Amino acid sequence: MSNWYRLDSNAKVFPAVTSEINSAVFRGSVILTEAVNPDILQQAVDIVIKRFPVFAVKLGSGIFWNYLYENKRQLEVQQEQQYPCKVMDPRENNGFMLRVLYFNHRIGVEIFHGLSDGLGALEFLKTLVYQYLLLSGKDVKDEGLILLPETIPDPLEAEDSYQKYYHKLDIGKIEIEKPHTIKGTLFEPYGHHTTQIMVSASALIERTKAMGTSLTVLVTALLIKAIYLEESKHQEITHPIIIGIPVNLRRMFPSKTLRNFYAGTRIIADMTSNMNLEDIIKLVEGQLKGNLTKEHLQIMLNLASSIRFEQIPGLKFVPLFFKNRFIQHLYKRFGDATTINLSNLGRITLPTSMEPYIEKMEIISYPKETTPINCAMGSAYDQLNISFVRNIVEADIIERFCELLAGCTGLDLEIYSNNWGADTSGNHLYPKYEELSSHKKLKHKLRPNEFCKEWKAKIHI
């Protein structure tokens, strides 16, 4: 990597809109069959971070743009003490926008969305766990599924694929439907409650096939139904329930990037009281089929990137302060036009030789002010993890979703949580939370010594 580089064309929004209540931090975790040795984990991190220079960076604040620059300090492992997906303060953790956490049997990686999307972060987690097991004396092989620490990073892993695959389209005026929004009582003190659901992936896929649909469609439909059933108890649903689903663009556009490369699509459900699950499934299937064409994804790629705004004459010379205000305005108006978001990372392939040492894998997204409940899912070793994260007290929608999932499939669900807001005394899976904080906006300071050292990055246009 060069001394500094630009944020990718999707990531530029995140530094401007990040706050405690919109952390833009997501987590991938592996729960091992044995307790984690922090000394060995630190050795593994010291080795692995060199293989991922795109993550070995600090976030800088320039005159015209935010930027990322090389961080040569140590990425220190931390014993987990805070609630999941807490906002990333660049003044902590030696300036990294990445955390490596451990607690009992868990190794967790939390990463700022300005660096990468979920799939890029999972590659780091996979390599880290592989290296940790190797240093622990376990007989593991990479089986061609791991980015090995000793290999030279491919320059294409640092590519801004939005720039590569963007081409100007006459999109026309975009009408954004106003979604139904979930209201609730913010936790006090503020924090994130996570609910983890574990179920056999093969058994659930078998059930969905018998129902004539797919796993993604069924989970989306159940989310819609759960939201409608619970929210309609308290109010009339006058706006559509909209599920936001990030789509991995690497499946449609060939890319090796470890940075962000996704676009959001939306499933829009105008619900009525007489709609049953089969009706909702048909609605979701029809919209997903149209939304996953290359033509539609090209439009979504263009909308997801900042390139079309950067092409406005003179905009590159506008100071960052005013750009941030503009981004915040756009984000408030268009950035969260959803009721809830469902991040589906699909099947996560790990070497079979690692399976005896891994009990579970977890994927956690982050809640926002306008979407106080969000959902993520992914499977490994035939275990599907569906996780919910919320920053509000009310849990009715999640409870109803679990009832619907168990009811329509007949499968047993393993459910556990971090107990935030109910009992913060900790358990064998989560710590006693020691650091509590308010949800105030983060501000990045412009230090004179940084300006002199990174002057090219500070004024890049």
C-alpha positions, 0 to 999 in steps of 0.5 A: 500500500502507498502511504495513504489512499482514498476511501472507496466510493461507497465508504465516504459516507460513513465518517460523516454520519457515524455516531454512537447511535449509528456506529457503522461497525459490524462483527464476525466471531468464531466460538472455539471448543477451547478457551482462547489464549490471548498471548497466542492470539496476539502473535496471530494478529501480528502475523496476519495484519501484515497480509491485510494492508487495507486494514492496517490503516488510520482514518485521517481528516483532510481539507477536502476529503477523509482518507486512510493512511498506513498505521505501523503501530501494533493492533492489540488484542482486547478482552471483550468489555463493551457491547457488540458493534460499539462505535469505533473511536479513532483515538483508541486502539492505536488508531486502528478502525478494527478491533480484535476481541476475545472472551472465553472461547470467542475470537471476534473481529469488529470493523468500521464500515468505511474500511470494508463490507462484511465479506472483506472482513470475514476473510480477515477473520478466517485467516486470523482463526486459521493462524491462531489454530496453527500457532496453538498446535492444531493440525489444520490445512488451508485447503485453498480457502484461506488467504495465507499470511505468508502470501503477497497481497494481491493489489486488486484486493485494494481496488475501488471496484465502484470506480472500475465498474461505474459507467454513467447512466441516465437513471432519471428521478428516483422516487423513494417510498417512505417506509414504516419505521419501528419505534421503541425506547432506547436503552439507558444506558445506551447499548446493543442487545444481540439475539443469536439464533442457531439452526441446522442449515441443511434442515432449514434449506430442505424445509424451504425447498419443500415450501417451494422457495429459498432460504433468503426469501423465507427469512425475508417473508417471516421478517415482514410478517413478524413486523406487521403482526407486532406493529399493527397491534399498536398502530395502523400500518400506513406505510410499506414495510421495507426490508433492505438487503445488501447485495454482494456485487462480486457475484455479478462483477468480477472483483477481488477487492477486500474493500466495500463492494455491495449495493442495497436492494429493497423489498417493499411490502404493502401489507393488508390483514388478509395476507398470509405467509404464502402471499408474502413469499410470492411478493418477495420472490417476484421483487428479488428476481427483478432486483438481482438482474445485472441491469438493476444492480448496475443502477444500484452500483451507481447509486451506492457510490459517490462518483456521480456527485464527485463529477459535479464541477467544483465539488472536489474543491469544497471543504470537507466540513461542507461536504459532510453537511451535504452527506448528512442531509442526503443520508437523512433523506435517502440513506435509511429508507428501510424498516429493517435491514437483512445482511445475508453473507450466505455460506461461509466456507472454512477448511474441514480441518478446522471444523473440530475446533469451531463450535459456532460462528456469529455475524452481527450487524449494527442498529441505527437511529431509523432502523433500531432493529437489524438482522444478519445471517450466515452459515458455516459447517451446516450451522445457520446463524440468524442474529438480531441486534437492537438498541431499543428495549422492545423485543416483540418483533424478534420473539414473533420471528422466532415463533414463526420460524419454528412454527413453519419449519418445525425445527428446533432453534438454539437461542441465546443473547448478551442480555443487554438491558435485562441483565448485564451481569454477564454469562459464559458467552458474554462479559460483564459490561464495564464501559458505558457511554452516551451517544454523542457525535464523534469529531475528528481533530485536525492536528498540525503535526499530522497536516505536515506529515500527511500534506498530500493526503490532506489536500487530495482532490 
